[in-house]
Amino acid sequence: MQVIIKNLVKDILPLVLFIFIIGGIWIGGTTIIQNDTPFFVVSSGSMKPILQVGDIIIVNGRNHYNELEVGDVIVFTLPTDSKRVIVHRVNSINEEGEKGIEIKTKGDNNPKVDGWTVLEKDYIGTVITSIPSIGKITIWLSPPVNYYIIFFVVLILLTNEVKKK
């Protein structure tokens, strides 16, 4: 019985430690940066050449909306679709807009200024830095590829269980 418990602990302990380390990094990052979601993956080429598709960006929530300046690269939810997150550069700031401070943005690789206005409720944070290409893994693992991977992992696990018996 003790041998089984020792083997179980030996097999599970690295996974538990890995989960705690990742959790610690996440909690530490969100606390220091003051942002619930400090990491995003760039999914379009609108900010080329400074941000490429697949880059992971780290977003700082400490920069308050009313402190933004023209030229800052910000992350915000699309005013017309709150499920989409956009990363663009502040192009102009109207401090006396109808709805308070109104910000116009533009992707560096886009020919025109965006047709929407970013309000404080849409603002998530300012880009601090980026980690090149690492986010490509998450893009690659989006459906349906992730379903195939899950299927094959389950198939391998089941096959191994059958072989043991």
VENSUL-V229678 format. One record per backbone hydrogen bond with DSSP energy under -0.5 kcal/mol. CO is the residue of the C=O (numbers start at 1). NH is the residue of the N-H. E is the energy in kcal/mol with one decimal. If there is no record, write none. Layout:
BEGIN
co: {CO;CO}
nh: {NH;NH}
e: {E;E}
END
This chain:
BEGIN
co: {1;2;3;4;5;6;7;8;9;10;12;13;14;15;16;17;18;19;20;21;22;23;24;25;26;27;28;29;30;30;33;33;38;40;42;45;46;46;47;47;52;54;54;55;55;56;57;57;58;58;59;60;62;64;65;69;72;72;73;74;75;75;76;78;81;81;84;86;88;89;90;92;93;94;94;97;100;102;103;104;104;105;106;107;118;119;119;120;122;125;126;129;130;131;131;132;133;134;135;135;136;137;139;142;142;144;144;145;146;147;148;149;150;151;152;153;154;155;156;157;158;159;160;161}
nh: {5;6;7;8;9;10;11;12;13;14;16;17;18;19;20;21;22;23;24;25;26;27;28;29;30;31;32;33;34;35;61;62;59;57;54;48;109;110;50;51;55;135;136;42;57;131;40;59;128;129;61;126;64;67;68;72;74;90;127;88;124;125;86;81;78;84;78;76;74;106;71;104;95;97;102;100;97;94;118;91;92;114;89;110;103;122;123;123;77;75;60;58;132;56;134;134;136;137;138;139;140;141;142;145;146;147;148;149;150;151;152;153;154;155;156;157;158;159;160;161;162;163;164;165}
e: {-2.0;-2.6;-2.5;-2.4;-2.7;-2.5;-2.1;-2.5;-2.7;-0.5;-2.4;-2.7;-2.5;-2.5;-2.4;-2.6;-2.6;-2.6;-2.6;-2.5;-2.6;-2.9;-2.8;-2.8;-2.7;-2.0;-2.7;-2.5;-0.8;-1.2;-2.1;-0.6;-2.8;-3.0;-2.9;-1.6;-3.2;-0.5;-0.9;-1.7;-2.1;-1.9;-0.7;-3.0;-0.5;-3.3;-1.9;-0.5;-3.4;-0.9;-0.5;-2.3;-0.7;-2.1;-1.4;-2.1;-0.7;-3.1;-2.6;-1.7;-2.8;-1.7;-3.4;-1.6;-0.6;-2.2;-2.7;-2.3;-2.8;-2.0;-2.2;-2.5;-0.7;-0.9;-2.7;-1.4;-1.0;-3.3;-3.2;-3.1;-1.7;-3.1;-2.0;-1.8;-2.3;-1.5;-1.0;-0.6;-2.5;-3.0;-3.3;-2.6;-0.6;-2.5;-0.5;-0.6;-1.7;-1.4;-0.5;-1.7;-2.8;-2.1;-1.2;-1.2;-0.6;-0.6;-1.6;-2.2;-2.5;-2.5;-2.5;-2.5;-2.6;-2.5;-2.5;-2.6;-2.7;-2.4;-2.5;-2.0;-2.3;-2.2;-1.8;-1.4}
END
